């Protein structure tokens, strides 16, 4: 992103002493947080771009230029009755908990979502499930007024479920709830799985598999516990894996952050290829579905950790799916949740 506009962070900062970031530059930021983490002077360029996005978002004509129409469609659909629902259970020790798979995972595989949930139910009796968006796409575009409206809807749904603890499979959902709903306890699915253990059939399943590279999603850059727990799960299934040079808190964006595929499609594609080619491994495993898809778009084979754990017949390759298929999957997932019966 940097070299599309200037030659160094210093020249960029010098420019900002006399002018604000242009809309074209601001909407090229993936909001990944790497700049703030690495800057020896603690300068948060991402914060500057985020503030600029929020200022530009006040003019909907500017947002329209950067693909906001697609975001509006996504968010309105995500919060509609067609694609969102909740299911609360009234008996069990964990009726205060709700599993939130997130948009990308529900769009990818309804069967995987429900296999994971069934396993959680077997270990955490009474846990509920919510298929809902966290509103991150709106927030990434700078439209904070609309984000807070969507976030309020999510909180209302959780309150109606009596959910004081949320288990998230999506890293964006994890960080969004952690930041904007501090009164709710947030647990990463991967941390919970390390605590309750994996299905017996998953243990040692991949000890003879080819080497993969592990990609850490950038939203949870500072979540050391999640990093550790994911690696512990990979050790249980005995998947041979290698680390990227830039991993954990130094991880690089997969190319889908900040809604970059809408705002700067060519730049997003370039970042996907760049990140995917930073390993010689043909397959890259991640614990974020958007990241897994980005690695496939970047020319490698993106795989989700949950498939390795919960899909015994997994062919080690995700099926490419178009937008229509993804919405169909989300609808199917919603229908499967609605069909669940209370355990009372």
N, C-alpha and C positions, 0 to 999 in steps of 0.2 A: 504494500500500500504506500509506504513511504517513498519509494523510488519512482512511483508514478507521478509524484508531485514535486520532489526536491531531491537533494543529494545527501542530506544528513539531518538528524534531529536538531542540531544546532541552527542550521539555516532555517529550519521550519520555525523554531522558537523565535528567532530574530524577526522573521516575517510577522509573527503574531504580536510583536510589540507595537506594530503600527496598524494592524488590521485583524479582523476576526476570520476564522476559517470559512472558506466558501462553502456553500451547500454541497457542491460537487465533492469537496474534500471531506466534509463532515460525514456524509452518507457513504463514504468509502471505508469508514472505520468499522471494524468487526466487534468492537467493544470487548476484546479478548483479555485486556488487562496486562499484556506482556510488557508494554512500554513502561508502565508505572512500576512493574516489578523489577525491571532491569536498569532503569535510569539511575545513575549514581548521584544525581542531584534531586531525586524524589519528585521529578516533574511528571505529572499525570496528563499526558497528551490526550488519552482516551477520555478523561474527564472534560477536557476542553471541547472535544468533538461531541460528547454527549450533551453538554450544555448548549452547543450550537444547534444540534438536532432539535432540541426542545424549543429553541427560539424559532427555527425555521418551520417547525410543526404547527405553529400558530397560523401559518398561511397554508391552507389546504391545497392551493394550486402548486406550491412547492412540493408538498408531499406527493401529489399526483404524478409529478415528473419522475419520482423515484419508486414508482410501483406500488404506491399505497393502496390503490384499488384492490390489488391482490391480497393485501393484508386485511383490508376491511372484509372482503369476502371470506377469508379464512376465519377471522375472529367471529363474525356473525354466525357462520355455519358451526363453528366449534361450540358456541354457547347456545345453539338452537336445540330444541327437543329431539331433532332427528339424530344428532350426533353426541349428545351429552346426557348423562343420567347418573343416579346414585343408587346404591343398594345397601341398606342398613340391616344388620342382624341383631336380634334382641337377646340371644342367649350366648354365653361364653365369657371368658376372662378378658377378651380383647375387643369388646364392643366399642371401646373408646378410640379404636384405631381404624384408619381407612387407607387402603392401597390406591395410589394414584399413578397409573402407568404412563400418562402423558400422551400428547397428540401423536408424536412420531411412531411410538411403539404400537399404538392402536391402529395406526394407518398401515403399518408394516404387516402385522400378524395378529388377528383376533385370537387365533388358537393359542399362540404363545402367551398372550396376556392372560387368558383364562387358565392355561396350564400352570402358570406362575401363581395365579390367585388361588387355585385349588390347593396347591402345595402350601401356601401361606395359611389357608384355612385349616389344613390338617395339623399345623404346628401352632397356630395362633387362633384358637377357637373364638368365633364371633367377630373377627375382623371384617369390615365392610369394604366396599370398592366404589370409587368415584371416577367416571370418565368425564373429564373436564379439562379445559385449557387453563394455563396459569397466566395468560395475557402477555407473555414475553414478546411476541411479535409486535404488538402495539407499543410496548415500552421501548423496544429497540429502534423504532421509528421516531421516537421523541414525543409521541402523543400521550402525555402523562395523564391528561384528563380522562381520556378514553380507557387508558390502562387501569386507572383507579376504579372506574366503573365496572370493568370486567373483574378486577381483583375482588371488589366488594361482593360480586355475584358468587365468586368461588368461595369466599369466606362464609357467605350466607348458606350455601349448599353444605359446607362442612359443619356449620353450626347446627343445621337441621338434622344432620346425621348424628350429632353428638360427638363428632370426631375431634378430640383434643390432640391426637397424634396422627401424623400423616407419613406414610411410607412411600417414597418416590422412586420411580425407576428412571426418571429423566433428570439430568443435571440442571437444566434450566428451571424446572419446577422446584427442585431442591433449593436453589439459590433465591428464586423469586419469593417463595414462602418464607425462607429463613430471613430474608431482608425486610419484607413488607408485612409479615404476620408473625412477629417475634413471640406472640403469646401462644402460638401453636408449636408443639414439639415436632421437629422434622427429623426423620430417620431415612438414610439412604437404604434402598432395597439391598444393596450389596453388603452393607454393614449388618443388616438384619440376617441375611443369608449366612454370613460368617458366624453369627451368633447361634442360629438355630440349626445350622448344618445343611448340607446338600442332600438331594435324593441319593440313595445308595448306588443306583445305576450310573450316576454321573462321576463317581469317584474313579480316578485313574483311567477314565474313558479315552483320553487323548494322548496317552504316554508314547504312542507310536506315530502321532501326527507330525506333519512337516512343521518346521519352525515358523512362527508368526511374530509380527511386531505388535507391541501394545501401545495404543494411542490414548492419552489422557485428554478428556474434554476440557476446554478452557474455562467454562463457567465455574467448575470446582477446583480452580487452580490452587487455592490455599487450603483445600480440605484434605489434609494429610491422612486422616483416618480412612477416608474413602479410598485414597491411593493404596494404602496398606491392605485394606480389606479386599479390594479387587485382586491384588497380587496373591493374597492368601487363597482366594477362590481358585485362581489359575493353578496354584500349587496342588490343590485338592484334586482337580480334574487332570493334573499332570500335563498340562499343555506346554510344549516347548515354546518359549517366547523370548524375544529380545526387546530391550528398551530402545526407544528413539534417543538420539543424542539430547534432544530437547524434550524432557519428560517431566512429569509431576508439576511442580510450581513453575517450571520453565517451558511447559508445553506450548506448541504453536496451534493457532486456530486451524480447523480443518477446511475452512473456506465458506462455511455456511453461517458463521456468526454475524450478528448485526444486520440480518436480512440481506446480506451482500449479494445473494443470487438474484434478488429483485432490484437492488439499487445499482449494482455494478457487476453484471453477469460475467463479463470477460475477466475481471479481476478475481472474482470468486473461483472461476474455473482455473485460473493461473495458480491461485493459492492451493487449490485441491491437488493439482499436479505436483506442485512444489513439495507439499507435505508428504504425499504418497510416495514420492521418489526419494525421500530421505532414509529409506530402508531398502535393502536388497530383497527382503521377504516379499513374496507374491501376495500373501494374505496379511491383513491388518485387523486385529481384534480391538474393539472399543466397547465401552459400557454406555454409549450414547448412540441411538439409532441414526440421528442426523449425521454424526461423525462417520458411522459405518457406511452410510450412503455416499458421503463425500469422498471417502477413500476409494469407493468403486468408481465414482465419476472421475477421480484423479488417475485412473488407470490400473489400480490394484483391486484386490478382492476384499471388500469390507465385510466384516463379520461381527455380529453382536454377541457379547458374552452370554446373554441369556439363552441363545440358541445352543451354545455349547453345553450348557447345564441342563436345559429342559427339553431339548429336541433330540432324542436318541437317533433318529433317522436323518438328522441334518446332513446335507450333502457338502457342508463347508462352503456354501456359496448361496448368497441371497438372490432371490428372483427379482429381476428388474421390474418395477411397477410404475405405471403412469399415474397421473393425478386422479383420474376417474376411478381407477382400481383402489387407490388409497382411501378415497372417500367411501367407496363401497365397503372396504374393510372396516372403517370406523363405524359405519352404520351396522354392520354385522356384529361388531364388538358391543355396540350399544344394545342391540337386540338380545345378545347372549346375557348381558348383565341384567336386563329387564326381566328375563325369563327365570332368573334365580329365585328360589323360594326362601322365605324367612325360615330360620331354624327353630322358631318358637313351637 
